[in-house]
Amino acid sequence: MPATPPRSAGRPSPIGGRRGVRSGGIAAALALAGLACAPRPEPSPPPDWELLVRAGDLTPFGVEVRDPEELEVLERKTFGDGSTHLSYKFTNLDRERGAPITLIVRLSLERNEVVAERAYTERSSGTAIGALGRDVRWDDAFFAWGDESRFGYIYVNDRPNGTLFHTRSGTCVYSFVVAGLVIDDPQAWRSLIVPRLEALEGRGQPGGSGFDWLGWFRD
């Protein structure tokens, strides 16, 4: 998949080209906020948007959309308390262009575990997809990750019509919701999501130090 940054909502975001590590004042501020993350010996991780599943990543599931980058929207919000939210949305309703799907992926690094637990509960309780007006049926035996997680399917007229997954590891909360695609192959799902979750390991552990994982979310 070409490493083309998605269209950003609001002002242009330079995050696509960030691969380096920040230090100094920002790292110190993160440490004081309890959000500095544990070091990893591996090579530098991918640009931050690659941590989110994008429409082009769904090709192995039969999802083909012409020029999906034109329909992508990325939003990044950094708050005064040190928390950072990254969200991705893709919607295609034109069948001539390709598969009609809506994909919403959200990643947040909260200021502490209490806030992260609350965010996870809100998302996994269904409030995050309430606007879709769908029935959700959980299948947690399909896949589990982190401190807590939920995997399930969106039903329409008593038939599966979408897939969703929420997980929390420390202060990091990751959510994946797609309407129009049912993912029921465990190995294919793991190939899609596990590399991204592994890249996030250590970011949401309070009290860590050293490697500035949040550098990719900062200006």
Steps between C-alpha positions, in 0.01 A plus 500: 500500500653833404595713796278791397377703796124522527322831465501682831195674641566864583851627471763294314678251721869420453485170684551281196869566473588450866719200573747644748505522876436817694685588816556792736203712607224286347637176646529665841141627480376155407688345790343748741157423358557129554470433129860434401525151359739212543796466262501244221820364345338443159550736203294816483129420469293604197349847456207549730222460244627148430406412857140537387334254263418681176269411213790387284593244766170317446591373152573146634135490611373573150448873554599686187447877473647718227732771638399448866731780618260755352228388745716486813488748787756505781457706815750551777418676826750576775357625829646711777502207742742312275251259343506449124225367273552382144201404285449373146179488299427362157161484332418378150136485390573488126475138385653592165809616685527185709381324814244708697649512850549737791819456702568685825822442696597690814813500712528694824772531760333632812656683795441209740344155520179625660426719198609220265268251670213744465572554129523127443171436681321767296623354172446135584152570638391606155483877545781545249287343224162620616470723195510191281177377656612139497459193718832377642566139596828425676727203427787555743632147444596600145783729608629665819779750570639724773358565844146472366340466160180422311449359151161477334276541198252763389165351397240645265166325460638212704793447262869591561596813312812630673783439744624686806781468749602703805802450724682676783862456609592729787410852390473408131155433347459367145169463314414351161150517350409407142149487357459298181770241570482187717841372611465139611841355408710501821835478323417778254381720786815439700715583196316830470484617861778335701797684338334830588421397855854371548636835376298667776631279781657709772347827386217485748696386804509774763829569667711393203801701389745542215346452157263781400224305328267799499741695281305397189186666632661836565570795278 
